[in-house]
Amino acid sequence: MFNVDVATLFPEMFSAILNCSILKKAREKNLIDVVIHNIRDYSEDKHKKVDDYPYGGGFGMLLKAEPIFKCYEAVKKKRKGKIKVIYLSPQGEILNQKKVVEISKFKENIFLLCGHYEGIDQRIIDFIVDEEISIGDYVLTGGELGALVLLDAAIRIIPGVLSDEECYVNESHYNGLLEYPQYTRPENWRGIKIPEVLKSGNHKEIERWRKEKSLEITKIKRPDMYENYTLDKT
């Protein structure tokens, strides 16, 4: 089972995503166990305060180390086996499909830490964080959206979540290329017809057309990916 614990200040941000569509079905099939923890529940402050001003001055507030660490300790007591701590951070490695596949295959437990305000006390990063991940070169108000993106991308490729692995192995990025164009009915829409090869029934020719289109689109839209793909094939 894919076991994930998420530490956040805003647990309500996760309920809508986790309780609909493919992620909901994955939970109902008991393929994943995602538990959301409110960091404030681990604060010893009577007002449940979890942030404070940074030493040395500066703008904004930082999440304190102790509530986060207590949350982590509580998860360690509950889960069996190793726990991989991932901090969603703009300083992290950019999330890509290769990393998504790696995370989806992790057999132990994952602890996603969502920062907020100006970030978290560095001692937490130094002491328990195994990896920092970013979903792009921009800054969000917190790590929650990044955690949701990571969860959605990883869960959908866990065996059994989708009906067949063919649902994702030919998608953009999975094999190093962007996806080929796809069409549905009607065959003729406002005078624009679908490519004839797709009606031929010749699966070999269809596969060749799709590969050619994937290469063509990748070369035009993502020349960096195209270059990496062609280098890997040499």
Salt bridges, closest charged atoms under 4 A:
ASP5 OD2 - HIS37 NE2 2.66
ASP5 OD2 - LYS78 NZ 3.26
ASP5 OD1 - ARG79 NE 2.71
ASP33 OD2 - ARG79 NH1 2.81
GLU44 OE2 - LYS70 NZ 3.05
GLU93 OE1 - LYS99 NZ 3.79
GLU102 OE2 - LYS99 NZ 3.07
ASP121 OD2 - ARG123 NH2 2.65
GLU131 OE1 - LYS84 NZ 3.07
GLU131 OE2 - LYS99 NZ 2.59
GLU171 OE1 - ARG156 NH1 2.72
GLU187 OE2 - LYS199 NZ 2.55
GLU196 OE2 - LYS199 NZ 3.29
GLU205 OE1 - ARG208 NH2 2.70
GLU207 OE2 - ARG210 NH1 3.53
GLU216 OE1 - LYS213 NZ 3.64
ASP224 OD2 - ARG222 NH2 2.97
